[in-house]
């Protein structure tokens, strides 16, 4: 397991999401948010306990704000 790539998955579909995210890391022009969303959708397709109803948050470090998305 790589521990230096900054990718972690938790929960019942976490391993699926983590693997999908790692596969997308080197895709040029894709943001971290897009990787997260695509990875969660892949996990939801594979794991019966993971749904496509999820919430993601974006941290704007410059503004020191948390943006909530559904």
CHARMM-style PDB file with segment names, atoms N, HN, CA, C and O in Angstrom:
ATOM      1  N   UNK     1       0.843  -1.178   0.000  1.00  0.00      PROA
ATOM      2  CA  UNK     1       0.000   0.000   0.000  1.00  0.00      PROA
ATOM      3  C   UNK     1       0.888   1.241   0.000  1.00  0.00      PROA
ATOM      4  O   UNK     1       1.816   1.362   0.799  1.00  0.00      PROA
ATOM      5  N   UNK     2       0.580   2.160  -0.918  1.00  0.00      PROA
ATOM      6  HN  UNK     2      -0.175   2.062  -1.567  1.00  0.00      PROA
ATOM      7  CA  UNK     2       1.305   3.429  -0.957  1.00  0.00      PROA
ATOM      8  C   UNK     2       0.773   4.326   0.155  1.00  0.00      PROA
ATOM      9  O   UNK     2      -0.438   4.453   0.339  1.00  0.00      PROA
ATOM     10  N   UNK     3       1.674   4.934   0.879  1.00  0.00      PROA
ATOM     11  HN  UNK     3       2.658   4.831   0.729  1.00  0.00      PROA
ATOM     12  CA  UNK     3       1.229   5.825   1.941  1.00  0.00      PROA
ATOM     13  C   UNK     3       1.584   7.279   1.652  1.00  0.00      PROA
ATOM     14  O   UNK     3       1.301   8.156   2.467  1.00  0.00      PROA
ATOM     15  N   UNK     4       2.189   7.540   0.518  1.00  0.00      PROA
ATOM     16  HN  UNK     4       2.418   6.827  -0.145  1.00  0.00      PROA
ATOM     17  CA  UNK     4       2.636   8.901   0.237  1.00  0.00      PROA
ATOM     18  C   UNK     4       1.870   9.584  -0.891  1.00  0.00      PROA
ATOM     19  O   UNK     4       2.260  10.673  -1.312  1.00  0.00      PROA
ATOM     20  N   UNK     5       0.795   8.982  -1.394  1.00  0.00      PROA
ATOM     21  HN  UNK     5       0.478   8.098  -1.052  1.00  0.00      PROA
ATOM     22  CA  UNK     5       0.080   9.584  -2.520  1.00  0.00      PROA
ATOM     23  C   UNK     5      -1.114  10.433  -2.098  1.00  0.00      PROA
ATOM     24  O   UNK     5      -1.746  11.061  -2.947  1.00  0.00      PROA
ATOM     25  N   UNK     6      -1.438  10.468  -0.807  1.00  0.00      PROA
ATOM     26  HN  UNK     6      -0.924   9.959  -0.117  1.00  0.00      PROA
ATOM     27  CA  UNK     6      -2.526  11.309  -0.326  1.00  0.00      PROA
ATOM     28  C   UNK     6      -3.921  10.779  -0.593  1.00  0.00      PROA
ATOM     29  O   UNK     6      -4.896  11.517  -0.450  1.00  0.00      PROA
ATOM     30  N   UNK     7      -4.040   9.513  -0.980  1.00  0.00      PROA
ATOM     31  HN  UNK     7      -3.248   8.914  -1.097  1.00  0.00      PROA
ATOM     32  CA  UNK     7      -5.344   8.926  -1.287  1.00  0.00      PROA
ATOM     33  C   UNK     7      -5.703   7.916  -0.211  1.00  0.00      PROA
ATOM     34  O   UNK     7      -4.914   7.022   0.096  1.00  0.00      PROA
ATOM     35  N   UNK     8      -6.899   8.058   0.365  1.00  0.00      PROA
ATOM     36  HN  UNK     8      -7.539   8.784   0.115  1.00  0.00      PROA
ATOM     37  CA  UNK     8      -7.388   7.107   1.352  1.00  0.00      PROA
ATOM     38  C   UNK     8      -8.860   6.863   1.116  1.00  0.00      PROA
ATOM     39  O   UNK     8      -9.593   7.783   0.753  1.00  0.00      PROA
ATOM     40  N   UNK     9      -9.295   5.653   1.313  1.00  0.00      PROA
ATOM     41  HN  UNK     9      -8.699   4.905   1.608  1.00  0.00      PROA
ATOM     42  CA  UNK     9     -10.704   5.308   1.236  1.00  0.00      PROA
ATOM     43  C   UNK     9     -11.136   4.710   2.557  1.00  0.00      PROA
ATOM     44  O   UNK     9     -10.396   3.936   3.164  1.00  0.00      PROA
ATOM     45  N   UNK    10     -12.329   5.065   3.006  1.00  0.00      PROA
ATOM     46  HN  UNK    10     -12.929   5.694   2.513  1.00  0.00      PROA
ATOM     47  CA  UNK    10     -12.852   4.509   4.256  1.00  0.00      PROA
ATOM     48  C   UNK    10     -14.266   4.009   4.007  1.00  0.00      PROA
ATOM     49  O   UNK    10     -14.907   4.409   3.035  1.00  0.00      PROA
ATOM     50  N   UNK    11     -14.738   3.161   4.858  1.00  0.00      PROA
ATOM     51  HN  UNK    11     -14.217   2.836   5.647  1.00  0.00      PROA
ATOM     52  CA  UNK    11     -16.101   2.658   4.758  1.00  0.00      PROA
ATOM     53  C   UNK    11     -16.196   1.421   3.899  1.00  0.00      PROA
ATOM     54  O   UNK    11     -15.194   0.884   3.427  1.00  0.00      PROA
ATOM     55  N   UNK    12     -17.430   0.980   3.705  1.00  0.00      PROA
ATOM     56  HN  UNK    12     -18.245   1.416   4.088  1.00  0.00      PROA
ATOM     57  CA  UNK    12     -17.664  -0.285   3.012  1.00  0.00      PROA
ATOM     58  C   UNK    12     -17.170  -0.266   1.570  1.00  0.00      PROA
ATOM     59  O   UNK    12     -16.668  -1.282   1.089  1.00  0.00      PROA
ATOM     60  N   UNK    13     -17.295   0.855   0.869  1.00  0.00      PROA
ATOM     61  HN  UNK    13     -17.703   1.680   1.260  1.00  0.00      PROA
ATOM     62  CA  UNK    13     -16.825   0.941  -0.515  1.00  0.00      PROA
ATOM     63  C   UNK    13     -15.495   1.658  -0.640  1.00  0.00      PROA
ATOM     64  O   UNK    13     -15.070   2.014  -1.739  1.00  0.00      PROA
ATOM     65  N   UNK    14     -14.842   1.866   0.489  1.00  0.00      PROA
ATOM     66  HN  UNK    14     -15.187   1.576   1.381  1.00  0.00      PROA
ATOM     67  CA  UNK    14     -13.602   2.638   0.511  1.00  0.00      PROA
ATOM     68  C   UNK    14     -12.489   2.089  -0.360  1.00  0.00      PROA
ATOM     69  O   UNK    14     -11.776   2.849  -1.015  1.00  0.00      PROA
ATOM     70  N   UNK    15     -12.336   0.772  -0.370  1.00  0.00      PROA
ATOM     71  HN  UNK    15     -12.915   0.155   0.162  1.00  0.00      PROA
ATOM     72  CA  UNK    15     -11.268   0.179  -1.173  1.00  0.00      PROA
ATOM     73  C   UNK    15     -11.524   0.386  -2.661  1.00  0.00      PROA
ATOM     74  O   UNK    15     -10.593   0.656  -3.419  1.00  0.00      PROA
ATOM     75  N   UNK    16     -12.783   0.262  -3.084  1.00  0.00      PROA
ATOM     76  HN  UNK    16     -13.540   0.043  -2.468  1.00  0.00      PROA
ATOM     77  CA  UNK    16     -13.123   0.517  -4.480  1.00  0.00      PROA
ATOM     78  C   UNK    16     -12.828   1.974  -4.841  1.00  0.00      PROA
ATOM     79  O   UNK    16     -12.211   2.252  -5.870  1.00  0.00      PROA
ATOM     80  N   UNK    17     -13.271   2.900  -3.991  1.00  0.00      PROA
ATOM     81  HN  UNK    17     -13.772   2.675  -3.156  1.00  0.00      PROA
ATOM     82  CA  UNK    17     -13.065   4.323  -4.253  1.00  0.00      PROA
ATOM     83  C   UNK    17     -11.578   4.670  -4.259  1.00  0.00      PROA
ATOM     84  O   UNK    17     -11.120   5.452  -5.092  1.00  0.00      PROA
ATOM     85  N   UNK    18     -10.829   4.087  -3.327  1.00  0.00      PROA
ATOM     86  HN  UNK    18     -11.200   3.452  -2.650  1.00  0.00      PROA
ATOM     87  CA  UNK    18      -9.392   4.357  -3.255  1.00  0.00      PROA
ATOM     88  C   UNK    18      -8.679   3.873  -4.510  1.00  0.00      PROA
ATOM     89  O   UNK    18      -7.838   4.585  -5.058  1.00  0.00      PROA
ATOM     90  N   UNK    19      -8.998   2.696  -4.959  1.00  0.00      PROA
ATOM     91  HN  UNK    19      -9.681   2.117  -4.513  1.00  0.00      PROA
ATOM     92  CA  UNK    19      -8.376   2.156  -6.177  1.00  0.00      PROA
ATOM     93  C   UNK    19      -8.732   3.004  -7.395  1.00  0.00      PROA
ATOM     94  O   UNK    19      -7.874   3.290  -8.230  1.00  0.00      PROA
ATOM     95  N   UNK    20      -9.990   3.401  -7.492  1.00  0.00      PROA
ATOM     96  HN  UNK    20     -10.686   3.168  -6.813  1.00  0.00      PROA
ATOM     97  CA  UNK    20     -10.419   4.237  -8.614  1.00  0.00      PROA
ATOM     98  C   UNK    20      -9.711   5.586  -8.581  1.00  0.00      PROA
ATOM     99  O   UNK    20      -9.287   6.089  -9.622  1.00  0.00      PROA
ATOM    100  N   UNK    21      -9.582   6.170  -7.406  1.00  0.00      PROA
ATOM    101  HN  UNK    21      -9.927   5.762  -6.560  1.00  0.00      PROA
ATOM    102  CA  UNK    21      -8.901   7.465  -7.281  1.00  0.00      PROA
ATOM    103  C   UNK    21      -7.444   7.351  -7.700  1.00  0.00      PROA
ATOM    104  O   UNK    21      -6.930   8.220  -8.405  1.00  0.00      PROA
ATOM    105  N   UNK    22      -6.785   6.300  -7.278  1.00  0.00      PROA
ATOM    106  HN  UNK    22      -7.203   5.594  -6.705  1.00  0.00      PROA
ATOM    107  CA  UNK    22      -5.378   6.111  -7.665  1.00  0.00      PROA
ATOM    108  C   UNK    22      -5.235   5.985  -9.176  1.00  0.00      PROA
ATOM    109  O   UNK    22      -4.261   6.471  -9.751  1.00  0.00      PROA
ATOM    110  N   UNK    23      -6.199   5.337  -9.819  1.00  0.00      PROA
ATOM    111  HN  UNK    23      -6.990   4.942  -9.352  1.00  0.00      PROA
ATOM    112  CA  UNK    23      -6.151   5.183 -11.276  1.00  0.00      PROA
ATOM    113  C   UNK    23      -6.322   6.526 -11.977  1.00  0.00      PROA
ATOM    114  O   UNK    23      -5.833   6.712 -13.091  1.00  0.00      PROA
ATOM    115  N   UNK    24      -7.012   7.461 -11.332  1.00  0.00      PROA
ATOM    116  HN  UNK    24      -7.409   7.310 -10.426  1.00  0.00      PROA
ATOM    117  CA  UNK    24      -7.284   8.757 -11.944  1.00  0.00      PROA
ATOM    118  C   UNK    24      -6.249   9.831 -11.603  1.00  0.00      PROA
ATOM    119  O   UNK    24      -6.277  10.916 -12.184  1.00  0.00      PROA
ATOM    120  N   UNK    25      -5.342   9.548 -10.676  1.00  0.00      PROA
ATOM    121  HN  UNK    25      -5.319   8.667 -10.203  1.00  0.00      PROA
ATOM    122  CA  UNK    25      -4.387  10.559 -10.226  1.00  0.00      PROA
ATOM    123  C   UNK    25      -3.543  11.152 -11.352  1.00  0.00      PROA
ATOM    124  O   UNK    25      -3.250  12.347 -11.341  1.00  0.00      PROA
ATOM    125  N   UNK    26      -3.159  10.344 -12.301  1.00  0.00      PROA
ATOM    126  HN  UNK    26      -3.397   9.373 -12.310  1.00  0.00      PROA
ATOM    127  CA  UNK    26      -2.260  10.835 -13.346  1.00  0.00      PROA
ATOM    128  C   UNK    26      -2.992  11.295 -14.607  1.00  0.00      PROA
ATOM    129  O   UNK    26      -2.357  11.535 -15.634  1.00  0.00      PROA
ATOM    130  N   UNK    27      -4.314  11.420 -14.541  1.00  0.00      PROA
ATOM    131  HN  UNK    27      -4.830  11.226 -13.707  1.00  0.00      PROA
ATOM    132  CA  UNK    27      -5.082  11.930 -15.675  1.00  0.00      PROA
ATOM    133  C   UNK    27      -4.921  13.451 -15.704  1.00  0.00      PROA
ATOM    134  O   UNK    27      -5.270  14.145 -14.750  1.00  0.00      PROA
ATOM    135  N   UNK    28      -4.398  13.940 -16.793  1.00  0.00      PROA
ATOM    136  HN  UNK    28      -4.114  13.376 -17.568  1.00  0.00      PROA
ATOM    137  CA  UNK    28      -4.145  15.365 -16.926  1.00  0.00      PROA
ATOM    138  C   UNK    28      -5.454  16.160 -16.992  1.00  0.00      PROA
ATOM    139  O   UNK    28      -6.389  15.779 -17.696  1.00  0.00      PROA
ATOM    140  N   UNK    29      -5.504  17.263 -16.250  1.00  0.00      PROA
ATOM    141  HN  UNK    29      -4.745  17.573 -15.678  1.00  0.00      PROA
ATOM    142  CA  UNK    29      -6.638  18.168 -16.319  1.00  0.00      PROA
ATOM    143  C   UNK    29      -7.819  17.810 -15.435  1.00  0.00      PROA
ATOM    144  O   UNK    29      -8.857  18.468 -15.512  1.00  0.00      PROA
ATOM    145  N   UNK    30      -7.696  16.794 -14.605  1.00  0.00      PROA
ATOM    146  HN  UNK    30      -6.853  16.259 -14.543  1.00  0.00      PROA
ATOM    147  CA  UNK    30      -8.800  16.422 -13.713  1.00  0.00      PROA
ATOM    148  C   UNK    30      -8.473  16.908 -12.292  1.00  0.00      PROA
ATOM    149  O   UNK    30      -7.371  16.704 -11.783  1.00  0.00      PROA
ATOM    150  N   UNK    31      -9.461  17.551 -11.677  1.00  0.00      PROA
ATOM    151  HN  UNK    31     -10.356  17.717 -12.090  1.00  0.00      PROA
ATOM    152  CA  UNK    31      -9.235  18.123 -10.343  1.00  0.00      PROA
ATOM    153  C   UNK    31      -9.415  17.068  -9.257  1.00  0.00      PROA
ATOM    154  O   UNK    31      -9.947  15.986  -9.504  1.00  0.00      PROA
ATOM    155  N   UNK    32      -8.969  17.397  -8.071  1.00  0.00      PROA
ATOM    156  HN  UNK    32      -8.536  18.276  -7.870  1.00  0.00      PROA
ATOM    157  CA  UNK    32      -9.145  16.493  -6.927  1.00  0.00      PROA
ATOM    158  C   UNK    32     -10.628  16.251  -6.666  1.00  0.00      PROA
ATOM    159  O   UNK    32     -11.024  15.137  -6.325  1.00  0.00      PROA
ATOM    160  N   UNK    33     -11.445  17.281  -6.822  1.00  0.00      PROA
ATOM    161  HN  UNK    33     -11.123  18.187  -7.098  1.00  0.00      PROA
ATOM    162  CA  UNK    33     -12.885  17.137  -6.615  1.00  0.00      PROA
ATOM    163  C   UNK    33     -13.478  16.175  -7.642  1.00  0.00      PROA
ATOM    164  O   UNK    33     -14.292  15.321  -7.291  1.00  0.00      PROA
ATOM    165  N   UNK    34     -13.081  16.304  -8.893  1.00  0.00      PROA
ATOM    166  HN  UNK    34     -12.420  16.998  -9.178  1.00  0.00      PROA
ATOM    167  CA  UNK    34     -13.585  15.411  -9.934  1.00  0.00      PROA
ATOM    168  C   UNK    34     -13.136  13.974  -9.698  1.00  0.00      PROA
ATOM    169  O   UNK    34     -13.895  13.035  -9.937  1.00  0.00      PROA
ATOM    170  N   UNK    35     -11.898  13.803  -9.226  1.00  0.00      PROA
ATOM    171  HN  UNK    35     -11.281  14.565  -9.032  1.00  0.00      PROA
ATOM    172  CA  UNK    35     -11.406  12.460  -8.896  1.00  0.00      PROA
ATOM    173  C   UNK    35     -12.263  11.856  -7.793  1.00  0.00      PROA
ATOM    174  O   UNK    35     -12.654  10.691  -7.876  1.00  0.00      PROA
ATOM    175  N   UNK    36     -12.558  12.638  -6.763  1.00  0.00      PROA
ATOM    176  HN  UNK    36     -12.241  13.584  -6.696  1.00  0.00      PROA
ATOM    177  CA  UNK    36     -13.371  12.150  -5.658  1.00  0.00      PROA
ATOM    178  C   UNK    36     -14.760  11.736  -6.098  1.00  0.00      PROA
ATOM    179  O   UNK    36     -15.249  10.676  -5.707  1.00  0.00      PROA
ATOM    180  N   UNK    37     -15.391  12.558  -6.901  1.00  0.00      PROA
ATOM    181  HN  UNK    37     -14.994  13.419  -7.218  1.00  0.00      PROA
ATOM    182  CA  UNK    37     -16.753  12.259  -7.364  1.00  0.00      PROA
ATOM    183  C   UNK    37     -16.757  11.024  -8.258  1.00  0.00      PROA
ATOM    184  O   UNK    37     -17.591  10.136  -8.081  1.00  0.00      PROA
ATOM    185  N   UNK    38     -15.838  10.958  -9.211  1.00  0.00      PROA
ATOM    186  HN  UNK    38     -15.161  11.679  -9.354  1.00  0.00      PROA
ATOM    187  CA  UNK    38     -15.767   9.798 -10.102  1.00  0.00      PROA
ATOM    188  C   UNK    38     -15.474   8.525  -9.310  1.00  0.00      PROA
ATOM    189  O   UNK    38     -16.059   7.476  -9.581  1.00  0.00      PROA
ATOM    190  N   UNK    39     -14.581   8.614  -8.345  1.00  0.00      PROA
ATOM    191  HN  UNK    39     -14.106   9.466  -8.125  1.00  0.00      PROA
ATOM    192  CA  UNK    39     -14.207   7.456  -7.537  1.00  0.00      PROA
ATOM    193  C   UNK    39     -15.377   6.951  -6.703  1.00  0.00      PROA
ATOM    194  O   UNK    39     -15.584   5.743  -6.588  1.00  0.00      PROA
ATOM    195  N   UNK    40     -16.140   7.869  -6.122  1.00  0.00      PROA
ATOM    196  HN  UNK    40     -15.972   8.851  -6.215  1.00  0.00      PROA
ATOM    197  CA  UNK    40     -17.302   7.468  -5.330  1.00  0.00      PROA
ATOM    198  C   UNK    40     -18.371   6.822  -6.205  1.00  0.00      PROA
ATOM    199  O   UNK    40     -19.024   5.865  -5.788  1.00  0.00      PROA
ATOM    200  N   UNK    41     -18.546   7.336  -7.401  1.00  0.00      PROA
ATOM    201  HN  UNK    41     -18.016   8.113  -7.739  1.00  0.00      PROA
ATOM    202  CA  UNK    41     -19.520   6.733  -8.318  1.00  0.00      PROA
ATOM    203  C   UNK    41     -19.092   5.323  -8.730  1.00  0.00      PROA
ATOM    204  O   UNK    41     -19.927   4.425  -8.836  1.00  0.00      PROA
ATOM    205  N   UNK    42     -17.805   5.131  -8.959  1.00  0.00      PROA
ATOM    206  HN  UNK    42     -17.126   5.861  -8.872  1.00  0.00      PROA
ATOM    207  CA  UNK    42     -17.297   3.791  -9.281  1.00  0.00      PROA
ATOM    208  C   UNK    42     -17.513   2.856  -8.097  1.00  0.00      PROA
ATOM    209  O   UNK    42     -17.953   1.720  -8.276  1.00  0.00      PROA
ATOM    210  N   UNK    43     -17.208   3.325  -6.890  1.00  0.00      PROA
ATOM    211  HN  UNK    43     -16.850   4.248  -6.745  1.00  0.00      PROA
ATOM    212  CA  UNK    43     -17.408   2.512  -5.689  1.00  0.00      PROA
ATOM    213  C   UNK    43     -18.881   2.141  -5.535  1.00  0.00      PROA
ATOM    214  O   UNK    43     -19.205   1.008  -5.178  1.00  0.00      PROA
ATOM    215  N   UNK    44     -19.768   3.090  -5.801  1.00  0.00      PROA
ATOM    216  HN  UNK    44     -19.505   4.010  -6.091  1.00  0.00      PROA
ATOM    217  CA  UNK    44     -21.211   2.824  -5.675  1.00  0.00      PROA
ATOM    218  C   UNK    44     -21.682   1.787  -6.684  1.00  0.00      PROA
ATOM    219  O   UNK    44     -22.620   1.038  -6.412  1.00  0.00      PROA
ATOM    220  N   UNK    45     -21.044   1.737  -7.834  1.00  0.00      PROA
ATOM    221  HN  UNK    45     -20.282   2.345  -8.054  1.00  0.00      PROA
ATOM    222  CA  UNK    45     -21.398   0.725  -8.837  1.00  0.00      PROA
ATOM    223  C   UNK    45     -20.938  -0.672  -8.421  1.00  0.00      PROA
ATOM    224  O   UNK    45     -21.513  -1.664  -8.868  1.00  0.00      PROA
ATOM    225  N   UNK    46     -19.919  -0.764  -7.580  1.00  0.00      PROA
ATOM    226  HN  UNK    46     -19.452   0.042  -7.217  1.00  0.00      PROA
ATOM    227  CA  UNK    46     -19.332  -2.049  -7.204  1.00  0.00      PROA
ATOM    228  C   UNK    46     -19.779  -2.561  -5.839  1.00  0.00      PROA
ATOM    229  O   UNK    46     -19.845  -3.773  -5.629  1.00  0.00      PROA
ATOM    230  N   UNK    47     -20.082  -1.672  -4.920  1.00  0.00      PROA
ATOM    231  HN  UNK    47     -20.028  -0.688  -5.090  1.00  0.00      PROA
ATOM    232  CA  UNK    47     -20.375  -2.058  -3.538  1.00  0.00      PROA
ATOM    233  C   UNK    47     -21.863  -1.858  -3.237  1.00  0.00      PROA
ATOM    234  O   UNK    47     -22.391  -0.759  -3.402  1.00  0.00      PROA
ATOM    235  N   UNK    48     -22.522  -2.907  -2.802  1.00  0.00      PROA
ATOM    236  HN  UNK    48     -22.093  -3.800  -2.668  1.00  0.00      PROA
ATOM    237  CA  UNK    48     -23.961  -2.810  -2.532  1.00  0.00      PROA
ATOM    238  C   UNK    48     -24.273  -1.911  -1.330  1.00  0.00      PROA
ATOM    239  O   UNK    48     -25.419  -1.489  -1.169  1.00  0.00      PROA
ATOM    240  N   UNK    49     -23.292  -1.613  -0.493  1.00  0.00      PROA
ATOM    241  HN  UNK    49     -22.362  -1.955  -0.624  1.00  0.00      PROA
ATOM    242  CA  UNK    49     -23.510  -0.774   0.676  1.00  0.00      PROA
ATOM    243  C   UNK    49     -23.188   0.690   0.422  1.00  0.00      PROA
ATOM    244  O   UNK    49     -23.373   1.527   1.305  1.00  0.00      PROA
ATOM    245  N   UNK    50     -22.709   1.007  -0.776  1.00  0.00      PROA
ATOM    246  HN  UNK    50     -22.559   0.327  -1.494  1.00  0.00      PROA
ATOM    247  CA  UNK    50     -22.358   2.389  -1.121  1.00  0.00      PROA
ATOM    248  C   UNK    50     -23.371   2.908  -2.128  1.00  0.00      PROA
ATOM    249  O   UNK    50     -23.584   2.296  -3.175  1.00  0.00      PROA
ATOM    250  N   UNK    51     -23.996   4.036  -1.812  1.00  0.00      PROA
ATOM    251  HN  UNK    51     -23.823   4.533  -0.962  1.00  0.00      PROA
ATOM    252  CA  UNK    51     -24.976   4.613  -2.738  1.00  0.00      PROA
ATOM    253  C   UNK    51     -24.361   5.813  -3.448  1.00  0.00      PROA
ATOM    254  O   UNK    51     -23.265   6.259  -3.108  1.00  0.00      PROA
ATOM    255  N   UNK    52     -25.068   6.317  -4.419  1.00  0.00      PROA
ATOM    256  HN  UNK    52     -25.959   5.955  -4.695  1.00  0.00      PROA
ATOM    257  CA  UNK    52     -24.608   7.506  -5.137  1.00  0.00      PROA
ATOM    258  C   UNK    52     -25.143   8.781  -4.500  1.00  0.00      PROA
ATOM    259  O   UNK    52     -25.045   9.864  -5.077  1.00  0.00      PROA
ATOM    260  N   UNK    53     -25.704   8.641  -3.316  1.00  0.00      PROA
ATOM    261  HN  UNK    53     -25.783   7.761  -2.848  1.00  0.00      PROA
ATOM    262  CA  UNK    53     -26.170   9.793  -2.546  1.00  0.00      PROA
ATOM    263  C   UNK    53     -25.085  10.148  -1.543  1.00  0.00      PROA
ATOM    264  O   UNK    53     -25.079   9.633  -0.425  1.00  0.00      PROA
ATOM    265  N   UNK    54     -24.170  11.023  -1.934  1.00  0.00      PROA
ATOM    266  HN  UNK    54     -24.175  11.441  -2.843  1.00  0.00      PROA
ATOM    267  CA  UNK    54     -23.103  11.398  -1.024  1.00  0.00      PROA
ATOM    268  C   UNK    54     -22.899  12.903  -1.044  1.00  0.00      PROA
ATOM    269  O   UNK    54     -23.344  13.599  -1.956  1.00  0.00      PROA
ATOM    270  N   UNK    55     -22.231  13.376  -0.036  1.00  0.00      PROA
ATOM    271  HN  UNK    55     -21.870  12.811   0.705  1.00  0.00      PROA
ATOM    272  CA  UNK    55     -21.953  14.801   0.135  1.00  0.00      PROA
ATOM    273  C   UNK    55     -20.443  14.978   0.106  1.00  0.00      PROA
ATOM    274  O   UNK    55     -19.705  14.203   0.714  1.00  0.00      PROA
ATOM    275  N   UNK    56     -19.999  15.987  -0.593  1.00  0.00      PROA
ATOM    276  HN  UNK    56     -20.599  16.616  -1.087  1.00  0.00      PROA
ATOM    277  CA  UNK    56     -18.572  16.289  -0.549  1.00  0.00      PROA
ATOM    278  C   UNK    56     -18.389  17.749  -0.154  1.00  0.00      PROA
ATOM    279  O   UNK    56     -19.229  18.602  -0.440  1.00  0.00      PROA
ATOM    280  N   UNK    57     -17.289  18.006   0.497  1.00  0.00      PROA
ATOM    281  HN  UNK    57     -16.607  17.313   0.729  1.00  0.00      PROA
ATOM    282  CA  UNK    57     -16.960  19.353   0.943  1.00  0.00      PROA
ATOM    283  C   UNK    57     -15.669  19.792   0.275  1.00  0.00      PROA
ATOM    284  O   UNK    57     -14.778  18.981   0.025  1.00  0.00      PROA
ATOM    285  N   UNK    58     -15.581  21.064  -0.008  1.00  0.00      PROA
ATOM    286  HN  UNK    58     -16.306  21.723   0.194  1.00  0.00      PROA
ATOM    287  CA  UNK    58     -14.375  21.649  -0.585  1.00  0.00      PROA
ATOM    288  C   UNK    58     -13.837  22.674   0.399  1.00  0.00      PROA
ATOM    289  O   UNK    58     -14.586  23.516   0.894  1.00  0.00      PROA
ATOM    290  N   UNK    59     -12.565  22.607   0.679  1.00  0.00      PROA
ATOM    291  HN  UNK    59     -11.957  21.923   0.276  1.00  0.00      PROA
ATOM    292  CA  UNK    59     -11.937  23.573   1.569  1.00  0.00      PROA
ATOM    293  C   UNK    59     -11.211  24.603   0.718  1.00  0.00      PROA
ATOM    294  O   UNK    59     -10.352  24.254  -0.092  1.00  0.00      PROA
ATOM    295  N   UNK    60     -11.553  25.863   0.902  1.00  0.00      PROA
ATOM    296  HN  UNK    60     -12.250  26.147   1.560  1.00  0.00      PROA
ATOM    297  CA  UNK    60     -10.854  26.957   0.242  1.00  0.00      PROA
ATOM    298  C   UNK    60      -9.848  27.507   1.252  1.00  0.00      PROA
ATOM    299  O   UNK    60     -10.198  28.303   2.123  1.00  0.00      PROA
ATOM    300  N   UNK    61      -8.610  27.076   1.122  1.00  0.00      PROA
ATOM    301  HN  UNK    61      -8.326  26.429   0.414  1.00  0.00      PROA
ATOM    302  CA  UNK    61      -7.598  27.451   2.111  1.00  0.00      PROA
ATOM    303  C   UNK    61      -7.305  28.948   2.094  1.00  0.00      PROA
ATOM    304  O   UNK    61      -7.006  29.524   3.140  1.00  0.00      PROA
ATOM    305  N   UNK    62      -7.386  29.589   0.927  1.00  0.00      PROA
ATOM    306  HN  UNK    62      -7.629  29.121   0.077  1.00  0.00      PROA
ATOM    307  CA  UNK    62      -7.121  31.027   0.850  1.00  0.00      PROA
ATOM    308  C   UNK    62      -8.183  31.824   1.618  1.00  0.00      PROA
ATOM    309  O   UNK    62      -7.867  32.774   2.335  1.00  0.00      PROA
ATOM    310  N   UNK    63      -9.432  31.422   1.454  1.00  0.00      PROA
ATOM    311  HN  UNK    63      -9.688  30.651   0.871  1.00  0.00      PROA
ATOM    312  CA  UNK    63     -10.544  32.112   2.113  1.00  0.00      PROA
ATOM    313  C   UNK    63     -10.865  31.528   3.492  1.00  0.00      PROA
ATOM    314  O   UNK    63     -11.656  32.091   4.247  1.00  0.00      PROA
ATOM    315  N   UNK    64     -10.242  30.398   3.804  1.00  0.00      PROA
ATOM    316  HN  UNK    64      -9.599  29.940   3.190  1.00  0.00      PROA
ATOM    317  CA  UNK    64     -10.497  29.697   5.066  1.00  0.00      PROA
ATOM    318  C   UNK    64     -11.981  29.389   5.238  1.00  0.00      PROA
ATOM    319  O   UNK    64     -12.570  29.648   6.287  1.00  0.00      PROA
ATOM    320  N   UNK    65     -12.580  28.821   4.169  1.00  0.00      PROA
ATOM    321  HN  UNK    65     -12.102  28.610   3.316  1.00  0.00      PROA
ATOM    322  CA  UNK    65     -13.992  28.470   4.203  1.00  0.00      PROA
ATOM    323  C   UNK    65     -14.182  27.020   3.789  1.00  0.00      PROA
ATOM    324  O   UNK    65     -13.342  26.438   3.103  1.00  0.00      PROA
ATOM    325  N   UNK    66     -15.278  26.459   4.208  1.00  0.00      PROA
ATOM    326  HN  UNK    66     -15.960  26.932   4.765  1.00  0.00      PROA
ATOM    327  CA  UNK    66     -15.680  25.106   3.846  1.00  0.00      PROA
ATOM    328  C   UNK    66     -16.942  25.208   3.000  1.00  0.00      PROA
ATOM    329  O   UNK    66     -17.945  25.774   3.434  1.00  0.00      PROA
ATOM    330  N   UNK    67     -16.885  24.658   1.791  1.00  0.00      PROA
ATOM    331  HN  UNK    67     -16.070  24.198   1.439  1.00  0.00      PROA
ATOM    332  CA  UNK    67     -18.014  24.715   0.879  1.00  0.00      PROA
ATOM    333  C   UNK    67     -18.662  23.341   0.846  1.00  0.00      PROA
ATOM    334  O   UNK    67     -18.007  22.339   0.559  1.00  0.00      PROA
ATOM    335  N   UNK    68     -19.941  23.305   1.141  1.00  0.00      PROA
ATOM    336  HN  UNK    68     -20.473  24.119   1.374  1.00  0.00      PROA
ATOM    337  CA  UNK    68     -20.708  22.057   1.258  1.00  0.00      PROA
ATOM    338  C   UNK    68     -21.436  21.799  -0.051  1.00  0.00      PROA
ATOM    339  O   UNK    68     -22.159  22.667  -0.541  1.00  0.00      PROA
ATOM    340  N   UNK    69     -21.250  20.599  -0.627  1.00  0.00      PROA
ATOM    341  HN  UNK    69     -20.663  19.894  -0.229  1.00  0.00      PROA
ATOM    342  CA  UNK    69     -21.902  20.219  -1.889  1.00  0.00      PROA
ATOM    343  C   UNK    69     -22.719  18.954  -1.664  1.00  0.00      PROA
ATOM    344  O   UNK    69     -22.374  18.129  -0.818  1.00  0.00      PROA
ATOM    345  N   UNK    70     -23.804  18.802  -2.424  1.00  0.00      PROA
ATOM    346  HN  UNK    70     -24.084  19.472  -3.111  1.00  0.00      PROA
ATOM    347  CA  UNK    70     -24.565  17.560  -2.375  1.00  0.00      PROA
ATOM    348  C   UNK    70     -24.660  16.979  -3.750  1.00  0.00      PROA
ATOM    349  OT1 UNK    70     -25.266  15.924  -3.934  1.00  0.00      PROA
TER     350      UNK     70
END
